[in-house]
Amino acid sequence: MTPPLLMRHLTDGTAIPALGLGTWRMGERADTQAAEILAVREALRLGYRLIDTAEMYGEGGAETMLGMALRQAFAAGEVQREQLTVVSKVYPHHASTQGVVQAYERSLRRLGLDSIDLYLLHWRGDEPLAHTLEGFARLQARGLIRHWGVSNFDVSDMVELLALPAGPHCAANQVYYSLGARGIEFDLLPWQRQRGIPTMAYSPIDQGALNDHPALYAVAARHGVSAAQVALAWVLRQPDVIAIPKAVHSAHLRDNFAAQTLQLTPADLQQLDSVFAPPRGKQPLAMI
Ligand SMILES: NC(=O)c1ccc[n+]([C@@H]2O[C@H](COP(=O)([O-])OP(=O)(O)OC[C@H]3O[C@@H](n4cnc5c(N)ncnc54)[C@H](OP(=O)(O)O)[C@@H]3O)[C@@H](O)[C@H]2O)c1
C-alpha cells in the first residue's frame, strides 16, 4: 500500500498528511451512497490517510456514509484506525460549551469511531469563542479529540482567538484557498506561517472549475497531467498548506493523489501568476 507522500505539521508538531479527501456533497442522497462508500474505500486503498467531513454535510449524512465506509475498510483490512486523521466540524449554532460536546457526541456516533483527530469550529457565529474553546477542552480532557482548530477565520478572528488562554493551541485553520481565491496570501497565510499554524485549503480546485480553466492547460500539457492536478500541485507546493479535494470518480481520486509528486517550475508559477494574480491588498476572506 502506498503511504502518504507529503506530510505537514499541526501547530504542536503532530504530523498529518498534506493531502486529504473532502466529503462535502456526499451523504446527501440514498441513491449515491453506495458509490460514495466505494470512493472512500478506494481512496484509502490508494493511500489517502486524511478525511475531512462536518456535521453540516448532508446534515449528518456524510458522517454516516463515512462511518459505513470506514467500518467496511477496517473489516477488510484496508486501513487501520491509527493510520487515519479524521477531521470533522461543529456548526457555529452548536458551539456553546455544552453544544460542542453534544454535537461531537452525535458526530462520533455517526462515524462509529472512538475519537475524532481534529475537530473544527466550522465558521464564526454568535457564541463567544471562549465558550467554544471550553467545549473543546472538555472533549480533550476526556481523550475524545486529539486537536481542535477553526475554519473560515480571517486574521482579525485569529488575533482574537490567540488572545484567549487556550487560543495558541489552535491546530489549524481551514479556509478557501485555490488559484482562483488567493486573497489569504496577502495577510492570513503569512500571519499563520509566522506562528506555525497550518492552513487547510478547501475547494482547492474551485469545486472542479479549475479543471476546465484554459489558463492551466499549457502548464498541464508540459507535465502531461490534468489542469486539476496543476491546481492541486500549486496549493501543495507550500510546506504549511494541506489540501482536501473532494472526489468520487476513480480517475479524480487517482489524479489528485498523484498530484503530490508534481513539481511546478518557476516558469509554470510565473505563467499561473500572470492569469491568477497574487493579491495586492487586503481582500475579504473568501468563503463557499
Ligand atoms: N470549511 C468549510 O467551510 C468548507 C467549505 C467547502 C469545502 N470544504 C471541504 O473541502 C472539500 C473540498 O472542497 P469542494 O468539495 O468544495 O471542492 P473541490 O475539492 O475543489 O472540488 C470538488 C469537485 O471537483 C471534482 N474533481 C475532483 N478532482 C478532480 C479532478 N482531478 N479532475 C476534475 N474534477 C475533479 C469533483 O468531482 P467528483 O466528486 O465527481 O469526482 C467535485 O465535483 C469539501 O469536500 C469539504 O470537505 C470545507
The ligand as an SDF file (V2000), in Angstrom:
LIG
                    3D

 48 52  0  0  0  0  0  0  0  0999 V2000
  -14.6710   24.5500    5.9460 N   0  0  0  0  0  0  0  0  0  0  0  0
  -15.5000   24.9220    5.0060 C   0  0  0  0  0  0  0  0  0  0  0  0
  -16.2660   25.8830    5.1540 O   0  0  0  0  0  0  0  0  0  0  0  0
  -15.5050   24.1740    3.7020 C   0  0  0  0  0  0  0  0  0  0  0  0
  -16.1500   24.7170    2.5750 C   0  0  0  0  0  0  0  0  0  0  0  0
  -16.1020   23.9990    1.3740 C   0  0  0  0  0  0  0  0  0  0  0  0
  -15.4460   22.7720    1.3200 C   0  0  0  0  0  0  0  0  0  0  0  0
  -14.8560   22.2460    2.4460 N   0  0  0  0  0  0  0  0  0  0  0  0
  -14.1630   20.9370    2.4270 C   0  0  0  0  0  0  0  0  0  0  0  0
  -13.2420   20.9180    1.3410 O   0  0  0  0  0  0  0  0  0  0  0  0
  -13.5300   19.8510    0.4700 C   0  0  0  0  0  0  0  0  0  0  0  0
  -13.1570   20.1910   -0.9540 C   0  0  0  0  0  0  0  0  0  0  0  0
  -13.8740   21.3040   -1.4300 O   0  0  0  0  0  0  0  0  0  0  0  0
  -15.0480   21.1980   -2.5120 P   0  0  0  0  0  0  0  0  0  0  0  0
  -15.6660   19.8690   -2.4320 O   0  0  0  0  0  0  0  0  0  0  0  0
  -15.9110   22.3950   -2.2930 O   0  0  0  0  0  0  0  0  0  0  0  0
  -14.3430   21.4300   -3.9240 O   0  0  0  0  0  0  0  0  0  0  0  0
  -13.0910   20.8020   -4.6810 P   0  0  0  0  0  0  0  0  0  0  0  0
  -12.4480   19.7480   -3.9040 O   0  0  0  0  0  0  0  0  0  0  0  0
  -12.2770   21.9550   -5.1570 O   0  0  0  0  0  0  0  0  0  0  0  0
  -13.8170   20.1760   -5.9760 O   0  0  0  0  0  0  0  0  0  0  0  0
  -14.6350   19.0510   -5.9270 C   0  0  0  0  0  0  0  0  0  0  0  0
  -15.2260   18.8430   -7.3100 C   0  0  0  0  0  0  0  0  0  0  0  0
  -14.1770   18.7020   -8.2600 O   0  0  0  0  0  0  0  0  0  0  0  0
  -14.2760   17.4580   -8.9250 C   0  0  0  0  0  0  0  0  0  0  0  0
  -12.9100   16.9200   -9.0380 N   0  0  0  0  0  0  0  0  0  0  0  0
  -12.1590   16.4130   -8.0430 C   0  0  0  0  0  0  0  0  0  0  0  0
  -10.9640   16.0250   -8.5020 N   0  0  0  0  0  0  0  0  0  0  0  0
  -10.9680   16.2940   -9.8300 C   0  0  0  0  0  0  0  0  0  0  0  0
  -10.0160   16.1060  -10.8510 C   0  0  0  0  0  0  0  0  0  0  0  0
   -8.8240   15.5620  -10.5910 N   0  0  0  0  0  0  0  0  0  0  0  0
  -10.3470   16.4860  -12.1120 N   0  0  0  0  0  0  0  0  0  0  0  0
  -11.5530   17.0330  -12.3760 C   0  0  0  0  0  0  0  0  0  0  0  0
  -12.5000   17.2410  -11.4480 N   0  0  0  0  0  0  0  0  0  0  0  0
  -12.2020   16.8800  -10.1770 C   0  0  0  0  0  0  0  0  0  0  0  0
  -15.1390   16.5670   -8.0680 C   0  0  0  0  0  0  0  0  0  0  0  0
  -15.8150   15.6380   -8.8700 O   0  0  0  0  0  0  0  0  0  0  0  0
  -16.2780   14.1670   -8.3950 P   0  0  0  0  0  0  0  0  0  0  0  0
  -16.6940   14.2620   -6.9700 O   0  0  0  0  0  0  0  0  0  0  0  0
  -17.3990   13.8720   -9.3270 O   0  0  0  0  0  0  0  0  0  0  0  0
  -15.1290   13.2170   -8.5840 O   0  0  0  0  0  0  0  0  0  0  0  0
  -16.0870   17.5970   -7.4450 C   0  0  0  0  0  0  0  0  0  0  0  0
  -17.1220   17.8970   -8.3360 O   0  0  0  0  0  0  0  0  0  0  0  0
  -15.0350   19.6190    0.6940 C   0  0  0  0  0  0  0  0  0  0  0  0
  -15.4820   18.3840    0.1840 O   0  0  0  0  0  0  0  0  0  0  0  0
  -15.1180   19.7540    2.1860 C   0  0  0  0  0  0  0  0  0  0  0  0
  -14.6460   18.5770    2.8280 O   0  0  0  0  0  0  0  0  0  0  0  0
  -14.8530   22.9430    3.6200 C   0  0  0  0  0  0  0  0  0  0  0  0
  1  2  1  0
  2  3  2  0
  2  4  1  0
  4  5  1  0
  4 48  2  0
  5  6  2  0
  6  7  1  0
  7  8  2  0
  8  9  1  0
  8 48  1  0
  9 10  1  0
  9 46  1  0
 10 11  1  0
 11 12  1  0
 11 44  1  0
 12 13  1  0
 13 14  1  0
 14 15  2  0
 14 16  1  0
 14 17  1  0
 17 18  1  0
 18 19  2  0
 18 20  1  0
 18 21  1  0
 21 22  1  0
 22 23  1  0
 23 24  1  0
 23 42  1  0
 24 25  1  0
 25 26  1  0
 25 36  1  0
 26 27  1  0
 26 35  1  0
 27 28  2  0
 28 29  1  0
 29 30  1  0
 29 35  2  0
 30 31  1  0
 30 32  2  0
 32 33  1  0
 33 34  2  0
 34 35  1  0
 36 37  1  0
 36 42  1  0
 37 38  1  0
 38 39  2  0
 38 40  1  0
 38 41  1  0
 42 43  1  0
 44 45  1  0
 44 46  1  0
 46 47  1  0
M  CHG  2   8   1  16  -1
M  END
$$$$
